[in-house]
């Protein structure tokens, strides 16, 4: 149980590294893309911090339950954990939106018509 919480904490550290990589990769030539990439990095770091509290609270409630803590205190810890967990999803949504907006504004992806034409050419050449 505690090993899983430790792994979840390490996963949050890896997520910070991934968010930093994405923010650096999506910084475009425009000021808007740079601002959105920075906002994505901030939201990613916020998700890692808030999401990292979830395994800590889970471990605390399990430990307290095994060692005779007051059931009211355990319920309070568990309810707080639920608020933290669902609040971290809101921050993750902000990270996702900011990353997508930075990719669109910075033109990190090729235009869809060029992608569609390239896919059509591959399909036509492979059917011959």
C-alpha positions as CSV (number, residue, x, y, z in Angstrom):
1,X,0.0,0.0,0.0
2,X,2.7,2.4,1.0
3,X,4.8,1.4,-2.0
4,X,2.0,2.4,-4.3
5,X,1.8,5.8,-2.7
6,X,5.5,6.2,-3.1
7,X,5.2,5.3,-6.8
8,X,2.5,7.9,-7.2
9,X,4.7,10.5,-5.6
10,X,7.5,9.6,-8.0
11,X,5.0,9.8,-10.9
12,X,4.2,13.4,-10.0
13,X,7.9,14.2,-10.2
14,X,8.1,12.7,-13.6
15,X,5.0,14.7,-14.6
16,X,6.8,17.9,-13.7
17,X,9.6,16.9,-16.0
18,X,7.2,16.1,-18.8
19,X,5.3,19.4,-18.3
20,X,8.7,21.3,-18.4
21,X,9.6,19.5,-21.7
22,X,6.3,20.3,-23.3
23,X,6.4,24.0,-22.2
24,X,9.9,24.3,-23.7
25,X,8.9,22.6,-26.9
26,X,5.8,24.7,-27.4
27,X,7.4,28.1,-26.9
28,X,6.9,29.7,-30.2
29,X,8.0,32.8,-31.9
30,X,4.9,34.7,-30.7
31,X,4.4,36.2,-27.3
32,X,1.1,34.4,-27.0
33,X,2.6,31.0,-27.4
34,X,5.3,31.8,-24.9
35,X,2.7,33.0,-22.4
36,X,0.5,29.9,-22.9
37,X,3.5,27.5,-22.6
38,X,4.4,29.2,-19.3
39,X,0.8,28.9,-18.1
40,X,0.9,25.2,-19.0
41,X,4.1,24.7,-17.0
42,X,2.6,26.5,-14.0
43,X,-0.6,24.4,-14.2
44,X,1.5,21.2,-14.6
45,X,3.5,22.1,-11.5
46,X,0.3,22.9,-9.7
47,X,-1.2,19.5,-10.6
48,X,1.9,17.7,-9.4
49,X,1.8,19.6,-6.0
50,X,-1.9,19.1,-5.5
51,X,-2.0,15.6,-6.9
52,X,1.0,14.7,-4.7
53,X,-1.0,15.4,-1.6
54,X,-3.5,12.6,-2.5
55,X,-1.2,9.7,-1.7
56,X,0.1,11.4,1.5
57,X,-3.5,11.8,2.8
58,X,-4.3,8.2,1.7
59,X,-1.3,6.9,3.6
60,X,-2.2,8.9,6.7
61,X,-5.8,7.6,6.8
62,X,-4.7,4.0,6.3
63,X,-2.0,4.3,8.9
64,X,-4.4,5.9,11.4
65,X,-7.0,3.2,10.7
66,X,-4.5,0.5,11.4
67,X,-3.3,2.1,14.6
68,X,-6.7,3.0,16.3
69,X,-7.3,6.6,15.3
70,X,-10.6,8.2,15.9
71,X,-13.1,7.3,13.1
72,X,-14.2,11.0,12.9
73,X,-10.7,12.1,12.2
74,X,-10.2,9.4,9.6
75,X,-13.4,10.5,7.9
76,X,-12.2,14.1,7.9
77,X,-8.9,13.0,6.3
78,X,-10.7,10.9,3.7
79,X,-13.1,13.7,2.8
80,X,-10.2,16.1,2.5
81,X,-8.4,13.6,0.3
82,X,-11.5,13.5,-2.0
83,X,-11.5,17.3,-2.4
84,X,-7.8,17.3,-3.1
85,X,-8.1,14.5,-5.7
86,X,-11.0,16.1,-7.6
87,X,-9.4,19.6,-7.3
88,X,-6.2,18.2,-8.9
89,X,-8.3,17.1,-11.9
90,X,-9.4,20.7,-12.4
91,X,-5.8,21.8,-12.4
92,X,-4.9,19.0,-14.8
93,X,-7.7,20.3,-17.1
94,X,-6.1,23.7,-17.0
95,X,-2.8,22.2,-18.0
96,X,-4.4,20.3,-20.9
97,X,-6.2,23.4,-22.2
98,X,-3.1,25.6,-21.9
99,X,-0.9,23.0,-23.6
100,X,-3.4,22.7,-26.5
101,X,-3.8,26.4,-26.8
102,X,0.0,26.9,-26.9
103,X,0.3,24.2,-29.6
104,X,-2.3,26.0,-31.7
105,X,-1.1,29.5,-31.2
106,X,2.6,28.6,-31.7
107,X,1.7,26.5,-34.8
108,X,3.6,23.5,-33.4
109,X,1.4,21.2,-35.5
110,X,1.2,21.1,-39.3
111,X,-2.0,22.4,-40.9
112,X,-4.7,19.8,-41.2
113,X,-5.1,20.1,-44.9
114,X,-1.4,19.1,-45.5
115,X,-1.8,16.2,-43.1
116,X,-5.0,15.0,-44.9
117,X,-3.4,15.3,-48.3
118,X,-0.3,13.3,-47.2
119,X,-2.5,10.6,-45.7
120,X,-4.5,10.4,-48.9
121,X,-1.2,10.1,-51.0
122,X,0.0,7.2,-48.8
123,X,-3.3,5.4,-49.1
124,X,-3.4,5.8,-52.9
125,X,0.2,4.6,-53.3
126,X,-0.2,1.6,-51.0
127,X,-3.3,0.3,-52.9
128,X,-1.4,0.0,-56.2
